[in-house]
């Protein structure tokens, strides 16, 4: 049998996040067991995913660098890990990993470096100066460090090419999803709603996202205020994710000013996202910037339609089975939420059809198998060249 490929992945950290989740799904898919040996290097901490990876027999190296601070000792450890890894390919994820992992790999004598792009908003008002500086440096190095640049989003590819990245190196590979985990489950829906004290007929919208300027919760709050004032029927909103709890004074103040504390529930970080996606009726994404928002596909796989801002490849994910509005336009977002709520109330047959079509759309276009096959093709091609 042919020798298995050795792929070493370098990522900033292993906490909750879209890139981290995509990495874990890719590496723990049963599809790769006999063809690839994976190793993961986290520049910072173990986060929540290291244990999961290790349970699947994947070696995890944790360098312990502080986020935003690069140390000579940390760089030396990164170099030594890569130098001794015997990697056929070094696959990096996100800007800082692209820069540090890519340069360290080349210094260690590894020419097969593949960068990962998972960001599609470079607005200076929503990104730190250090991140934008790394992007500029990566754009210069993109011609000499990586053999390929894998982007999870076609829109993200176009954005980075406009910012000077080498255009001929880009390959778009959309994220894939475990439809055995994210699936419609009516019993789970009822159990979760009962646990949250939600009446069975109450219309519930939800947003699963960390508290971050790019997620634009101010936009969501503006839309909820408008929808509440103009709607004839009540609704509830669940906010889930890091920072979505009572300790976030900014968020509490914004909700109070908008008179939304009676209809918004802050659930914080949850480990049962499939249950939340089943419990809500409508998934809302208010972001000012995304690349390939996982939460939309996860919601649709559970049979939950989505309202989203037109960011990254969100419109590609939602297609004609949801509602897409301009970013940073709370009025348009409110109108879409109200339209969805009215359809749910008045035409349940059309609503159910939309749910079914969304499930089929995700299964057909964004399967884990397709993501895995695309990545493996890139790795194998780089090794054969």
N, C-alpha and C positions, 0 to 999 in steps of 0.2 A: 504494500500500500504506500502511496506517496507520503512524504514527510509533511507533517502538519505545519502550517504557517505560524510563526511566532509574532504576535502583534502586541506592542507595548503602548498603552494609552496614557497620555498625560493630560490631567484635568486640574483646574484650580482647586477644587474641593469636592467633597461628596455629600454636601448638605442637600436639602430639598431644592429643586430647581428643574427647569425644563431640560437643560443640557445634561444634567446629572441623571435625570430620569431616563432620558433617551439612551445614554451610555449603559445604564444598568439593564434596561430592556434588551438592548442589542446583545450584550455579553452573556446574559442569562438565558437567552433563547435556546431551546434544545436543538435548534438547527445547526449549531456550530460545534457540537461536541467532538466530532471526529475529524474536523478539518482545520481547526485553529486552536492554538494555545494563547490565551489572553493573560496580560499582566497590566495592572493599573497603578499609576503613580499619582497620588494626590499631593499637590504642592503645599496644602495647608493642613487640614484635619481629616479624621476618619468620617466625620459627619454621620448621617443616618444610613448610608448605603454600604460602607465597608464590610459590615458583618454579612449583609446579603450576598455580596460578591464572594466573600470567603467561603460561605456555605456552598457555593457552586464551584468550589475548588480553584478560584481565581486568586492569585497572589496580589496583595495590595501593599504598596510601599507608601508610607506617610512621611512627608518631609518636615512638617511642623512649622512652615513659614507663616508669619502673620499675614493676613489678607491686606494687600496694599503695600507690604514691606518686603523687599527682596534682600536677602542676606547673602554674603559671600559663602558662608557655611552651607546654606540651603542650596545654592547653585552648585557647590562642589558635590553635595550629596546627589543632586539630580544627575550631574555628569557621571558620577560613579555608578549609579543605578543603570543608566542607559549604556554605559561602556561595558558593563558586565552582563547585560540582559540578553545578548545574542539575538536581538530583535531583527526580524526580517523587515518590519515596517514600524515606524513610530507614528501613531495617530494622535494628534492633539485636538483639544476641545476648548474653544473660547480664546479670546485675545491673549491673555497673559500666558496661557499654556502654549498657544501658537508661538509666541515670541521666545519664551524661556525654553520650552520643550524642543522647539524647532532648532534653535541655535545650539543648545546643549547636545542634541542628537547629532548634528553635523560635526561638532567638535569631537564627539565620540566616534566619529567615522561612519555614522549611519546616514546614507544618502537618501534612503527611501523614507521621506517625511511627508505626511499628509496633514494639512491644517484643517481645522473645523471652524466654520462661521455659523453662529447661531444668534445673530443680533441684526436688527434692521432699522434702527433709529440712532442716528449720530448727532442729534440736536444738542448743541452745547448747553442748553438750559436743562437737559434731562440726563446728561452724562458728565461724569467727573473729568476734570482736566487731565488727570493721569490716564484714564481710559482712552481719551481721545489722542493723547500723546502716543500710547501704545499702538493704536490704530494707524497713526501716521508712520510709525516705525515699521510696522508690519507691511504696510503698503509698499515701502521701499524694498523690504527684504523678500517680498512675495515672488520676485523674479529669480531669486537665487537659493532660498532655503527649501520651500516645499516642491515636491514633484506635482502634487495636485492640491486643490483647495475644495473641500467638500462643504457645501452650504445646504442647510435644511430648507432653504426658502429661495425661490426664484427672485423674489423682490430683494432679498438680502444680497444675492449675487450682483444684481444690477447696481445696488447702492454702493457696494464695495469696489466694484469696477470703476464707478464714477469717482471714487476716492483714491484711485491710483493703483489698485491691486491688478496683478497680471491677468488679463481677461481669459487667455487661452487655458488657464489652469483650473477653471471652475467646473465643478460637477454638482448638479442639484440632486440631493437624495432626501425626499420628504421623510418625516418621522413615521414609524410604524407603531401599532398598538396591539395590546393583548386583548383580543375580543372575548377570550374566555374569562378575563377578569372584569373588563368594562363591558357589561351586557345588561340588557333590560331584565329586571328582576322585580316583579310586582310584590312579592312577599317581602323582599328587602325594603322596598319603598314604604310599604305600610308599617313595617317594624321601625324603620328610621324615623318616619314622621310621628309615630306614636311616642317614640323615645324623646322627641323634641317638643311634644305637646302640640302638634300641628293638626288641626282639623282636616279630615280627609278631603273635603271639597275646597279648601282654601288654596288660592293661586299663589304659588311660591316662586320667586325668582332667586337666583343665587349667583355669586361670583366667587370663584376660587382663585386667589392671587395674593402674593405677598404685598405688604405695604411698601410701595416704591413709586417714585415719580412717573416712571414709564407706564405703570398700571393705571394712572390717572383716576384715582378714586374720587377726586373732586368732580370730574366729569360725570361719574356714576351718581354721585349724590345730587348734583344738579338735575339729572334726568329723573331720579326717583322723586325729587320734590315736585317737579312738573307733572309727572304721571300721577302722583298722589292727589294733587290739587285738581287735576282735570278728569280723574277717573270716577266712574259711578260705582264701581265695585272695589272692595278692599283687597289688598295683597300684602304679602310678607316678603322680606328680602333677607337671605342668609349670606353673611360675609365670612369666608373661610380662608385661613392662611396665616403665615407669620405676620404679626402686627395687627391682626384683626381681633383685638380683644380690648377689654376695659382699661388696660394699662396704657393704651395709645391715646394720650390726651388730645393730640391734634385731631384724630378721627372723631373722638367723642364730641369735641367742640364743633366740628363741621356738621355732624349729625344733629346736634342740638340747635345750631343756627338755622338749619334747614327744616326743623321740626319733624325729624324722621326717627327719633328714638323709639317711638311706639311701633314702628313697622320694620325696623332693622334689628336683626339679632347677630351679635358678634360671637362666632364659634371658635375663633383662634385656629391653631394648627390641629388638623384632624388626620388620623391615619386611615380613615375609612372613606376615601374620596369616592370610590364607586357607589357607596351607600348614599352619599350626598348628591351625586349626579342622578341617582334614581329618585331621590326624595323631592327634588325641585321639579318644577314644571318648565322653567325657562332658564337657560344659562346665558348670562350677560357678561360680555368682555368690553370694558370701557377704555382699553389701553391707548396710549399715544404712540406706542411703538412696540412691535413684536417681530419675530422672524417667522416661526411656525408654532403658533400657540397650541400646545398640547391639550389644554383644557377643553377646547372646542371639539376636537375629535373624540376625547374621552366622554364628553357629555352626549354627543350624537350617537356614539356606540351604545350608550345606555338608553337610547330612544328619547333623549331630551333635546328639543330644538334650541337654537342659539340666536341671540342678537349680538352682533359684534361690530366694533369699529373696523374700518377698512385699513388694516395695518398688516404688513408682511404678507403672508399667504393666507390670511384669514378668509378671504373671499373664495379662495380655491377650496379650502376645507369645507366651508359652509355650503358653497355652491348655491343651488336654487332652493335649498331645503331650510333656509333660515333667513335672517334679515341682516343686511350690511349697511352701515351708515358712516358718514365721514367722521374721522377722528376729531376729538376736542369740540364736538357739537352736541351739547347736552339736550338741546331741543329735538334734534333728529333722533337721538338715542331714546328720549322719552316717547316720541311718536312710535318708534318701532316696538318698544315694550308694550305700549297701549294697544297697538295693532295685534301683536301676538296674544295679548290677554283677551281681546275681543274675539279672535278666532277660536281660542280655546273655549270660550264661554258659549259661542253661537254656532260654531260648525265643528263639533267634535269629530265628525267623520273626516273632514279635511285635516284636522289637527293630527289624528291618529295616522293618516296616510303620510303626512310629513314626517312623523316619528319613524315609521317603517322605512321610508325612503332614505332617511338619514343613516339608519343602521346599515342598510345595504351599501350605501355610498362609502362609508368608512371601511367596511369589510372588503370592498372591491379595490379601493385605491390606496388605502393606508394600512395594509396588513403588516404584521411583523415579518412575515416571510419575504415580502417585497423589499422592505428596508434591509434585511439581512443579505439577500441576494445582491442588492446593489452595492453594499459595502464590500462584500466578499469579492465581487468582480473588480472593484477598484484596487483592493489589496493584491489580488492575484495578478492583475495587469502590471502593477508596479514591480512585483517580484519577477515577472517574466521579461520585463523590458531591459 
